């Protein structure tokens, strides 16, 4: 099967819509994996302007994060705009239009024990609407020991927006503006048995797909010799508009958009037009 023929089946779409998260296997072929892997190494060597990294706990390991890398690297840009991923997003949305919101790197090197705390994404983003998803692409074998993502099943139906917070002692990201309509995230890790938590282990080329309000987190990479390179691409559909509310990440805001605007722009490119 060619990449252009990869589509989510009805069961996967139903799982995504009901549970807020699903998994697809073998979505990204070896050629794209190699191109993305090389682009990640370029960004690690010469980080783009929005780099952020954890200060490693215990002085071991390293976390490399970055956003909007498609704006600075041709391989990231080609994957976001010209690959089969926008068509996959359209299938999950059932939309006529698909925009690229942004892309993001999450590289946890071996012995990086820092957790990615529980959160939902959309409060960090200056948008409103329900047709919002992320594809999180594994470029290494990804297990619970190396930092697989975990999701609270059905949490996107809570319609709760949790106050953005810094992810530990993070270089490159400051504090977040408080929004009185947001709630503090509950202590999920301390009360795990109270939640319906689901995860999947991934092989290179497998993909998590999850909705913007799905609560999720990840453990550290406790392995001795296995990297955990994740690359996320975020897309939006017909109902999404720019939202000027307080709270989102400053690096993701746009000074060219007013409240209620469609995203269509160089900043949020239209990848599938009606």
Buried (B, 14 or more C-beta within 10 A) or exposed (E): EEBEEBBBEEEBBEBBBEBBBBBBEEBBBEEBBEBBBEBBEBBBEEBBEBBBBBEBBEEEBBBBBBBBBBBBBEBBBBBBBEBBBBBBBBBBBEBEBBBBBBBBBBBBBBBBBBBBBBBBBBBBBBBBBBBBBBBBBBBBBBBEBBBBBBBBBBBBBBEBBBBBBEBBEBEBBEEBEEBEEBEEBBEBEEEEEEBEBBBBBBEBBBBBBBBBBBBBBBBBBBBEEBBBBBBBBBBBBBEBBBBBBEBBBEBBBBEEBEEEBBBEBEBBBBBBEE
